[in-house]
């Protein structure tokens, strides 16, 4: 067999129990990725009191975490191509869960820093693999919607962690460790593994047509048993099987432009969002709010996160994703600036809520937009490298924010963050390619390969 026609056979499937179970599994991984990613931010104010650490030390730990994220993203692209999407997703999720568990037993700032770097590598690696997996397993016409659905469910991990932290961190001198134990629950992802299928598109890209055919036949049998006879797929397009992707592939014109654009997208998103979320509890406590109130206010603002992902699910397949990203980025810049200009608790919660709402919508849109700029050959490498460079950029972000805070004050931090979001929106508006025509063509004429 020389072609399994994976793209067209998957594109013509109606949404079924198979897709919903896959969504649940990916959402579970996302939930504990989002639950774990802010654990250090929520415990840092308490560690300032317990261990006597400084704002500058918090900045260094946060910066090192983003170096870990870069390493995880780049490694993930290699693992996803070598091991397969499913196996890579399992191992990266286990990685961040195990090292989050280790974080709960840290004995000083150095040990906690090491464990957080390793946890961050797993978190970022899991995200890259999950984005690619959803892109390849769902029909082109709805993959953006289901990417957003996964984020809607997964993002609930952020307010869950913040609310748990606001309740347990102040209890006593050791209760902050419970926040990291909570993040480690992601290890239970292994319970979903038998319900997941490997991406047949990955097998096909490696010339393993029999393996792809077996998976496709199994999926089609399950969907047909639930939904009835399936429509005939469009005939396959004859393609030369791509050679193994190497990092030099991204230097070719076909891949260099999308890689650079997505690097800007993820650099501005990373500095803009984590500059806000990682620092808000600490900066509020430094400005006179108690540790309990600062963590609680931030917990309330993160309630907007799931709503933002849901908003993304409503617009992602209906409108051009490029312009949705531009609009969301501009709104985040405005709301984030207003957040930094007020010390009224009600307005802090309101503007923080809006920042979380639109930022999580932006992230869901970005997850759907990124892999669409590459073909199967360059998808994992291009997505992983651009996402990883975005995370690496924030190795400098916390140091910049700490310097701004010390030299020019609290509000200057939020001018910087707003400017970062506006820069990303402007570059995307000018240089970002449109992807909706290709998705529409895939839905109307499944012959098209997206």
C-alpha positions as CSV (number, residue, x, y, z in Angstrom):
1,X,0.0,0.0,0.0
2,X,1.5,3.3,-1.1
3,X,-1.0,5.8,0.4
4,X,-3.5,5.5,3.2
5,X,-5.2,8.8,2.4
6,X,-5.2,9.8,6.1
7,X,-6.0,13.5,5.7
8,X,-9.1,13.0,3.6
9,X,-10.4,10.0,5.5
10,X,-10.1,11.9,8.8
11,X,-11.6,15.1,7.4
12,X,-14.8,13.5,6.3
13,X,-15.6,11.9,9.7
14,X,-18.5,13.2,11.7
15,X,-17.7,14.1,15.3
16,X,-18.2,11.0,17.4
17,X,-17.5,9.4,20.7
18,X,-14.0,8.8,19.5
19,X,-13.4,12.5,19.1
20,X,-15.0,13.3,22.4
21,X,-12.9,10.8,24.3
22,X,-9.7,12.2,22.7
23,X,-10.9,15.7,23.7
24,X,-11.4,14.5,27.3
25,X,-7.9,13.0,27.4
26,X,-6.1,16.0,26.0
27,X,-8.2,18.4,28.2
28,X,-7.0,16.4,31.3
29,X,-3.4,16.9,30.3
30,X,-4.1,20.6,29.6
31,X,-5.9,21.0,32.9
32,X,-2.8,20.0,35.0
33,X,-0.5,21.8,32.6
34,X,-2.4,25.0,33.4
35,X,-2.7,24.0,37.1
36,X,1.0,23.5,37.4
37,X,2.3,26.4,35.4
38,X,1.5,29.0,38.1
39,X,2.3,27.0,41.2
40,X,5.6,28.9,41.8
41,X,3.8,32.3,41.3
42,X,1.2,31.4,44.0
43,X,3.7,30.1,46.5
44,X,6.4,32.8,46.0
45,X,4.9,35.4,48.4
46,X,5.0,32.8,51.2
47,X,8.5,31.8,50.4
48,X,9.6,35.4,50.7
49,X,8.6,35.3,54.3
50,X,9.7,31.7,55.1
51,X,13.0,31.5,53.2
52,X,13.8,35.2,53.0
53,X,14.1,35.2,49.2
54,X,14.0,38.4,47.3
55,X,12.2,39.7,44.2
56,X,15.4,39.3,42.2
57,X,15.7,35.7,43.3
58,X,12.1,35.0,42.2
59,X,13.0,36.6,38.9
60,X,16.0,34.2,38.4
61,X,13.9,31.2,39.2
62,X,11.2,32.3,36.8
63,X,13.8,33.0,34.1
64,X,15.3,29.5,34.5
65,X,11.9,28.0,34.2
66,X,11.5,29.5,30.8
67,X,14.9,28.1,29.8
68,X,13.4,24.7,30.8
69,X,10.4,25.5,28.6
70,X,12.6,26.2,25.6
71,X,14.5,22.9,26.0
72,X,11.2,21.0,26.5
73,X,9.7,22.5,23.3
74,X,12.6,21.7,21.1
75,X,13.0,18.2,22.6
76,X,9.2,17.6,22.2
77,X,9.4,18.3,18.4
78,X,12.1,15.6,18.1
79,X,10.2,13.1,20.3
80,X,6.9,13.6,18.5
81,X,8.6,12.9,15.2
82,X,10.7,10.0,16.4
83,X,8.3,8.2,18.9
84,X,4.9,9.3,17.6
85,X,2.4,11.8,18.8
86,X,0.7,9.6,21.4
87,X,3.8,8.2,23.0
88,X,5.4,11.6,23.2
89,X,2.2,13.0,24.8
90,X,2.2,10.4,27.5
91,X,5.9,10.7,28.4
92,X,5.9,14.5,28.5
93,X,2.8,14.6,30.7
94,X,4.4,12.1,33.1
95,X,7.6,14.2,33.1
96,X,5.9,17.4,34.4
97,X,3.8,15.4,36.9
98,X,6.8,13.6,38.4
99,X,8.9,16.8,38.8
100,X,6.0,18.7,40.3
101,X,5.8,16.0,42.9
102,X,9.5,16.4,43.6
103,X,9.0,20.2,44.0
104,X,6.8,19.5,47.0
105,X,9.8,18.1,48.8
106,X,12.2,20.9,48.0
107,X,14.5,21.9,50.9
108,X,15.8,25.2,49.7
109,X,15.6,27.7,46.8
110,X,18.2,25.9,44.7
111,X,16.5,22.5,44.9
112,X,13.1,24.1,44.1
113,X,14.7,25.9,41.1
114,X,16.0,22.7,39.7
115,X,12.7,20.9,40.0
116,X,10.8,23.8,38.5
117,X,13.1,23.9,35.5
118,X,12.5,20.2,34.9
119,X,8.8,20.6,35.5
120,X,8.7,23.5,33.0
121,X,10.5,21.4,30.4
122,X,7.8,18.8,30.7
123,X,4.9,21.4,30.6
124,X,6.2,23.0,27.5
125,X,6.9,19.7,25.8
126,X,3.4,18.4,26.5
127,X,1.8,21.6,25.1
128,X,3.7,21.3,21.8
129,X,2.8,17.6,21.4
130,X,-0.8,18.2,22.3
131,X,-1.2,21.0,19.8
132,X,0.2,18.8,17.0
133,X,-1.9,15.8,18.1
134,X,-5.2,17.7,18.0
135,X,-4.3,19.3,14.7
136,X,-3.7,15.9,13.1
137,X,-6.6,13.9,14.7
138,X,-9.6,16.2,14.0
139,X,-11.3,17.2,10.8
140,X,-9.9,20.4,9.3
141,X,-13.2,22.3,9.5
142,X,-13.5,21.9,13.3
143,X,-10.0,21.4,14.6
144,X,-9.8,25.0,15.8
145,X,-13.0,24.6,17.7
146,X,-11.9,21.4,19.4
147,X,-8.5,22.9,20.2
148,X,-10.3,25.7,22.0
149,X,-12.7,23.2,23.7
150,X,-9.6,21.4,25.1
151,X,-8.3,24.8,26.4
152,X,-11.8,25.7,27.9
153,X,-11.6,22.6,30.0
154,X,-7.9,22.7,30.6
155,X,-7.7,26.3,31.6
156,X,-9.9,25.6,34.6
157,X,-6.7,24.3,36.1
158,X,-5.4,27.9,36.6
159,X,-8.3,29.2,38.8
160,X,-8.4,25.8,40.5
161,X,-4.8,26.1,41.5
162,X,-5.1,29.7,42.5
163,X,-8.1,29.1,44.7
164,X,-6.5,26.1,46.3
165,X,-3.3,28.1,46.9
166,X,-5.3,31.0,48.4
167,X,-6.8,28.5,50.9
168,X,-3.9,26.3,51.8
169,X,-0.8,28.5,51.5
170,X,-1.6,30.7,54.5
171,X,-2.4,27.7,56.8
172,X,1.1,27.1,58.2
173,X,4.8,27.0,57.3
174,X,4.7,23.8,55.2
175,X,1.2,24.0,53.6
176,X,2.6,25.7,50.4
177,X,4.0,22.2,49.5
178,X,0.4,21.0,48.9
179,X,0.2,23.3,45.9
180,X,2.9,21.2,44.2
181,X,1.3,18.0,45.2
182,X,-1.9,19.2,43.5
183,X,0.1,19.9,40.3
184,X,1.5,16.3,40.3
185,X,-2.0,14.8,39.9
186,X,-1.4,15.1,36.1
187,X,0.4,11.8,36.5
188,X,-3.0,10.1,36.3
189,X,-3.1,10.9,32.6
190,X,-1.8,7.3,32.1
191,X,-5.4,6.2,32.8
192,X,-6.4,7.6,29.4
193,X,-3.7,6.0,27.3
194,X,-5.6,3.0,26.1
195,X,-8.3,5.2,24.7
196,X,-5.9,7.2,22.5
197,X,-4.8,6.3,19.0
198,X,-1.6,7.2,17.3
199,X,-1.8,9.8,14.6
200,X,-2.2,8.0,11.3
201,X,-0.8,11.1,9.6
202,X,2.4,10.5,11.5
203,X,2.6,6.9,10.4
204,X,1.9,8.0,6.8
205,X,4.6,10.7,6.9
206,X,7.1,7.9,7.8
207,X,5.9,5.6,5.0
208,X,4.3,3.2,7.5
209,X,1.1,2.9,5.4
210,X,0.0,-0.5,6.9
211,X,0.1,0.9,10.4
212,X,-1.8,4.1,9.3
213,X,-4.4,1.9,7.5
214,X,-5.0,-0.2,10.6
215,X,-5.6,2.8,12.8
216,X,-7.8,4.5,10.2
217,X,-9.9,1.4,9.7
218,X,-10.3,1.0,13.5
219,X,-11.4,4.6,13.9
220,X,-13.8,4.4,10.9
221,X,-15.3,1.2,12.2
222,X,-16.0,2.8,15.6
223,X,-17.4,6.0,14.0
224,X,-19.6,4.1,11.5
225,X,-21.0,1.9,14.3
226,X,-22.2,5.1,16.1
227,X,-23.1,7.4,13.2
228,X,-24.0,5.1,10.3
229,X,-22.4,4.7,6.9
230,X,-19.6,7.2,6.2
231,X,-19.3,9.3,3.0
232,X,-16.5,8.4,0.6
233,X,-13.3,10.3,1.1
234,X,-11.8,12.3,-1.6
235,X,-9.1,10.4,-3.6
236,X,-5.6,10.8,-2.3
237,X,-3.2,13.3,-3.7
238,X,0.1,11.7,-4.8
239,X,2.9,13.1,-2.7
240,X,6.5,12.3,-2.4
241,X,7.1,11.0,1.1
242,X,9.0,13.7,3.0
243,X,12.6,13.0,4.2
244,X,13.4,13.3,7.9
245,X,13.1,16.8,9.1
246,X,16.3,18.4,10.4
247,X,16.6,21.9,12.1
248,X,18.1,23.2,8.8
249,X,14.7,22.6,7.2
250,X,13.4,25.7,9.0
251,X,16.0,27.9,7.1
252,X,14.2,27.2,3.8
253,X,12.0,30.0,2.6
254,X,8.9,27.9,2.8
255,X,9.4,27.4,6.6
256,X,11.5,30.3,7.7
257,X,8.7,32.9,7.3
258,X,6.1,31.1,9.4
259,X,8.8,30.1,12.0
260,X,9.9,33.8,12.4
261,X,6.3,35.0,12.6
262,X,5.2,32.4,15.1
263,X,8.4,33.1,17.2
264,X,7.2,36.8,17.4
265,X,3.7,35.6,18.3
266,X,4.9,33.4,21.1
267,X,7.6,35.7,22.3
268,X,5.1,38.6,22.8
269,X,2.5,36.2,24.2
270,X,5.0,34.7,26.7
271,X,6.5,37.9,28.0
272,X,3.0,39.6,27.9
273,X,1.1,36.9,29.7
274,X,3.7,35.5,32.1
275,X,4.9,39.0,32.9
276,X,1.4,39.5,34.2
277,X,0.4,36.1,35.7
278,X,3.8,35.2,37.3
279,X,4.3,38.5,38.9
280,X,0.8,39.8,39.9
281,X,0.7,38.1,43.4
282,X,4.2,39.2,44.3
283,X,3.9,42.8,43.0
284,X,0.5,43.2,44.8
285,X,2.0,42.0,48.1
286,X,4.9,44.3,47.6
287,X,2.5,47.2,47.1
288,X,0.9,46.7,50.5
289,X,-1.7,44.0,50.0
290,X,-1.4,41.0,52.3
291,X,-0.2,37.6,50.9
292,X,-3.7,36.2,51.4
293,X,-5.4,39.1,49.6
294,X,-2.9,39.3,46.7
295,X,-3.3,35.5,46.0
296,X,-7.1,35.7,46.4
297,X,-7.4,38.7,44.0
298,X,-5.4,36.9,41.4
299,X,-7.4,33.7,41.9
300,X,-10.6,35.7,41.2
301,X,-9.2,37.2,38.0
302,X,-8.3,33.8,36.6
303,X,-12.0,32.8,36.6
304,X,-12.1,34.6,33.3
305,X,-9.7,32.2,31.7
306,X,-12.2,29.4,30.8
307,X,-14.6,31.9,29.4
308,X,-11.9,33.3,27.2
309,X,-11.2,29.8,25.8
310,X,-14.9,29.3,25.2
311,X,-15.1,32.7,23.4
312,X,-12.2,31.5,21.2
313,X,-14.2,28.3,20.4
314,X,-17.0,30.5,19.1
315,X,-14.9,32.5,16.7
316,X,-11.9,30.3,15.8
317,X,-13.6,28.4,12.9
318,X,-16.1,31.2,12.0
319,X,-13.6,34.1,11.4
320,X,-10.1,34.4,10.2
321,X,-7.8,33.4,13.1
322,X,-5.2,36.0,12.2
323,X,-7.6,38.9,12.8
324,X,-9.0,37.3,15.9
325,X,-5.5,37.1,17.3
326,X,-4.8,40.8,16.4
327,X,-8.1,41.9,18.1
328,X,-7.6,39.9,21.2
329,X,-4.0,41.1,21.6
330,X,-5.0,44.8,21.4
331,X,-7.7,44.3,24.0
332,X,-5.3,42.5,26.4
333,X,-2.9,45.4,26.1
334,X,-5.6,47.9,27.1
335,X,-7.0,45.9,30.0
336,X,-3.5,45.0,31.3
337,X,-2.5,48.6,31.3
338,X,-5.7,49.6,33.2
339,X,-5.0,46.8,35.7
340,X,-1.6,48.4,36.5
341,X,-3.0,51.9,36.8
342,X,-5.4,51.1,39.6
343,X,-5.1,50.1,43.3
344,X,-8.9,49.7,43.8
345,X,-9.5,46.0,44.6
346,X,-12.7,45.8,42.6
347,X,-11.0,47.3,39.5
348,X,-8.0,45.0,40.0
349,X,-10.3,42.0,39.8
350,X,-12.3,43.4,36.9
351,X,-9.4,44.3,34.6
352,X,-7.5,41.2,35.7
353,X,-10.5,39.1,34.8
354,X,-10.6,40.7,31.3
355,X,-6.8,40.1,30.8
356,X,-7.3,36.4,31.7
357,X,-10.4,36.1,29.5
358,X,-8.8,37.5,26.3
359,X,-5.4,36.1,26.9
360,X,-6.6,32.5,27.2
361,X,-8.7,33.1,24.1
362,X,-5.6,34.4,22.4
363,X,-3.6,31.2,23.5
364,X,-6.4,28.9,22.2
365,X,-6.4,30.7,18.9
366,X,-2.6,30.6,18.7
367,X,-2.6,26.9,19.3
368,X,-4.9,26.3,16.4
369,X,-3.2,28.9,14.1
370,X,0.4,27.7,14.6
371,X,0.5,24.2,13.2
372,X,-1.6,25.3,10.2
373,X,1.3,27.3,8.8
374,X,3.3,24.1,8.3
375,X,2.9,20.9,6.4
376,X,3.2,17.5,8.1
377,X,7.0,17.4,7.5
378,X,7.7,20.7,9.2
379,X,4.8,20.8,11.6
380,X,6.3,19.4,14.8
381,X,9.7,21.0,14.2
382,X,8.3,24.5,13.3
383,X,5.7,24.5,16.0
384,X,8.2,23.3,18.7
385,X,11.0,25.7,17.8
386,X,8.8,28.8,17.5
387,X,7.0,27.9,20.7
388,X,10.3,27.1,22.5
389,X,11.9,30.4,21.4
390,X,8.9,32.2,22.7
391,X,9.3,30.5,26.1
392,X,13.1,31.1,26.0
393,X,12.5,34.8,25.5
394,X,11.0,35.0,29.0
395,X,14.3,34.0,30.5
396,X,15.0,37.8,30.1
397,X,11.4,38.9,30.8
398,X,11.4,38.5,34.6
399,X,14.8,40.2,34.9
400,X,13.4,43.2,32.8
401,X,10.3,43.3,35.0
402,X,12.3,43.2,38.2
403,X,14.6,46.0,37.0
404,X,11.6,48.1,35.9
405,X,9.9,47.6,39.3
406,X,13.0,48.6,41.2
407,X,14.0,51.6,39.1
408,X,10.7,53.1,37.9
409,X,8.0,51.5,40.0
410,X,5.0,49.2,39.8
411,X,3.1,50.9,37.0
412,X,6.0,50.9,34.6
413,X,5.8,47.1,34.6
414,X,2.4,47.2,33.0
415,X,3.3,49.8,30.4
416,X,6.0,47.4,29.3
417,X,3.6,44.5,29.2
418,X,1.0,46.5,27.2
419,X,3.6,47.5,24.7
420,X,4.7,43.9,24.2
421,X,1.1,42.9,23.4
422,X,0.7,45.8,21.0
423,X,3.9,44.9,19.2
424,X,2.8,41.3,18.7
425,X,-0.6,42.4,17.4
426,X,0.9,44.8,14.9
427,X,3.4,42.3,13.4
428,X,0.7,39.7,13.1
429,X,-1.6,42.1,11.4
430,X,1.1,43.1,8.8
431,X,2.8,39.8,8.1
432,X,0.4,37.0,9.3
433,X,-0.9,34.7,6.6
434,X,-4.6,33.9,6.4
435,X,-5.6,30.3,7.0
436,X,-9.4,30.3,6.7
437,X,-9.5,29.8,2.9
438,X,-7.5,26.6,3.2
439,X,-9.8,25.3,6.0
440,X,-12.9,26.2,4.0
441,X,-11.6,24.4,1.0
442,X,-10.8,21.3,3.1
443,X,-14.4,21.3,4.3
444,X,-16.0,21.8,0.9
445,X,-13.5,19.8,-1.2
446,X,-11.8,17.2,1.0
447,X,-9.3,16.7,-1.8
448,X,-7.4,19.7,-0.3
449,X,-4.7,18.8,2.2
450,X,-4.4,21.1,5.2
